[in-house]
């Protein structure tokens, strides 16, 4: 039977998070739901032991699937998962589960009411974030909203729900694909912003829903230079705006 939800989790060297029992927690929650579901873990060429941990887990959990991809960056891992998804809706979520899977109930409520895109919003004051980081996030938010998507508060939360048909149509249109940039870890890209911009450009409403968020990431994938990452992201957003002005989005 076709599942209602396909949960896509990108993976790149997430061994430390996996060892916390993340997959068991996700399986426990979803197994209690009345809708059909599947979990697709899309690996981005991990070099640690995370692939082995995942493969061992899915042997006894048939609703979980593993995709092995060459290292190309997070958007490419997501694209692979999207292509394999069979559900009516696709949820993007991160392996660290800083936004826990139980928050899916808030998003599904809006999907059941007809929303095609429902995104999680972490709010401006985020638990476990330093005052400096919160201030920098606020400055970045104001800058981003002055350039693109002014009505959306949080484009970067990794917890997003899309109608599958819509995201399968729009994801390949993103201009970040084909730039032939060599990936290095979770390379900074504005794929979230670009995808949401394409959603709005196609006159689809975006429902933004407050979700719980607490930094639970214990992996080595965390940014070690928040200022540098913010500057890179700002230029990525400018790239999206320039692409639109040049008519590259049709």
C-alpha positions, 0 to 999 in steps of 0.5 A: 500500500502506498505510504502517506509519509516518506521521511527522508533523512540525509546522512553524512558521517552521523555516527555519533548521532546514530549511536544515540539511538535516533533511528529507534526513536523515529521508528517507535514514534512512526509505528504508533501512527495510523497512516502508512510511512517509510523512512529513506536514509540517503547517504552522501558518501559517509567515511565513518561507520554510520552506513554500517550502523544504518544497514544493521538497523534496517535489517530488522525494520522493513519500513526503513530503506538505505540509499548509497550515494557518492559524496556530492553534498546534502541537496544531492542526497535529498534529491536521491531520496525524493526520487525514491519516495513513494509517499503522498507527502515527503518530510525532510528531517535531520539525523540529529533530531534537533526538531524531534519526529513527534513535531510531524503531527503539527505539520500533518494537521495542515497537510490534512487541511489541504496545505501542499507545503508546511515548514517548521519554524524555530523562532528567533530565540533558540534554546542552547544558542549563545546570545551572539549566535541569536543576534547574528541569526536575527541580522541574517534573517533581516538581510534574507527577508529583504532579498527573498521570501519576506513573509517567511521567518525561518527558511533554514529549519531542516523540518519541512513537509512537501506534497510529493508531486510538487517537490518532485517537479520543483527540486530538479529545477534548482540552479544549484544542480549543475554548478559542478562544485566539489562537495566538502562535508555539508557544503553551505548552499541555499537549497532551502531558500531556492526550493521555497522560492520556486514554491512561491514562484509557482503560486503555492502557499507555504504554511509556517508552523512553530516547532520545538528545536533544541541543539542535539547535534553531537556529530562533527558536521557542525559549523566551526565558523558561524560568521563565515558560514553566514556570509557564504549563505548570504551570497548563496541567497544573492545568487538565487535572486540574480538567477531569478532576475536573469530569468533562469527559473522560467 
